[in-house]
Amino acid sequence: MLTNLNQATVRQWHRIAAHSAHHPRLLELGFLPLENVRVLQRSWFKTGALVVQVGDAVFGLRPDEAVQIEVHPHHEALAEPIAA
């Protein structure tokens, strides 16, 4: 089930979709296709930031950035074929 990082379950590992995160800033931060990521905490405000972990790094993302990153729950992502 594909969703975006803004809607991802908190404290559950997800895998970034193979076709996701084309924004240069997000790629530079490590939001690369097939990378493991999890939401650590959400702001109490609907328009507030998310605290996310990619590898060993922790970032604050605005909701408009998080919505650009499509993810799979980690167990589903393992079965995703890799396009050549």
C-alpha positions in Angstrom: 0.0 0.0 0.0 1.6 3.2 -1.2 1.2 6.4 0.9 3.1 9.6 1.4 5.4 10.3 4.4 2.9 12.9 5.7 0.4 10.1 6.3 2.8 7.4 7.4 2.4 5.6 10.7 4.5 7.1 13.5 7.4 4.9 14.8 7.0 2.3 12.0 9.8 1.9 9.4 8.8 2.5 5.8 10.7 2.3 2.6 10.8 5.2 0.1 9.2 4.2 -3.2 11.5 3.7 -6.2 9.9 6.6 -8.1 9.6 9.0 -5.1 11.4 12.1 -3.9 12.5 13.9 -7.0 13.0 17.3 -5.2 16.8 18.1 -5.2 16.8 19.2 -1.5 15.1 16.0 -0.4 17.6 13.9 -2.4 20.5 15.8 -0.9 19.2 15.1 2.6 19.1 11.4 1.9 15.5 10.7 1.0 16.6 8.4 -1.8 14.6 5.7 -3.5 14.4 2.5 -1.5 15.9 4.1 1.6 14.4 3.2 5.0 12.6 6.1 6.8 10.3 6.6 9.8 8.3 9.4 11.3 9.4 9.8 14.9 7.0 12.5 15.9 4.3 14.8 14.5 3.5 18.3 15.5 0.2 18.8 17.4 -0.8 21.3 14.7 -2.1 19.9 11.4 0.2 22.2 9.4 3.2 21.6 11.7 6.5 19.8 11.0 7.3 16.1 11.2 10.4 14.7 12.8 11.7 11.9 10.6 14.7 9.5 10.6 16.6 8.5 7.5 19.4 6.1 8.4 21.1 7.6 11.4 20.1 11.2 10.6 17.1 13.0 12.1 15.3 15.9 10.2 12.4 18.2 10.6 10.2 18.2 7.5 7.4 20.6 6.6 4.2 18.8 5.5 4.6 20.1 2.0 7.9 18.3 1.8 6.7 15.1 3.4 3.8 14.8 1.0 6.3 14.6 -1.9 7.9 11.4 -0.5 5.9 8.2 -1.3 6.6 5.2 1.0 5.6 1.6 1.5 5.3 -0.1 4.9 8.7 -1.8 5.3 7.4 -5.4 5.0 5.6 -4.6 1.7 8.6 -2.7 0.3 10.8 -5.8 0.4 8.7 -7.4 -2.3 8.8 -4.4 -4.6 10.6 -5.1 -7.9 13.5 -2.8 -8.8 13.2 -1.3 -12.2 16.3 -1.4 -14.4 
